[in-house]
Amino acid sequence: MKINESKLKKIIAEEMAAIEDKQYFDHVDEEGQMAKRQLEQLAEYANELASMLGDDTQLEGWVQSKITLAKDYISKVKHYLEDELEMKSPGCGETQDQMMVEPSNTFEITDELAELMES
């Protein structure tokens, strides 16, 4: 099937109108939700594997290589999100809420604390 110049111009005009109507930009996907589920499963598998291994467990080379690759891939994604997209990351073992607490230079001494200090 051949497309002549007028047909091509019509197709392009329709596509441009669709873009102007933002029909392509109204779609909200669930990539973040899917990625979170995959990362949670990955963390579960990693914890299970870590508990299966002892410090003296000998692994075949291909097994160690897969663990190294998985660690490298996850590390690269984490650093991309932090550096390029400027997303904040809670530190190891801390929750997002703990990381967002602003440090304070002052504190209030409650009655209970004052009693403890006196004794």
Protein Blocks (a to p, Z undefined) as FASTA:
>chain_A
ZZdfklmmmmmmmmmmmmmnommmmpccfklmmmmmmmmmmmmmmmmmmmmpcfklccdf
klmmmmmmmmmmmmmmmmmmmmmnopacddehiafklmmpccdfbdcddfklmmmmmZZ
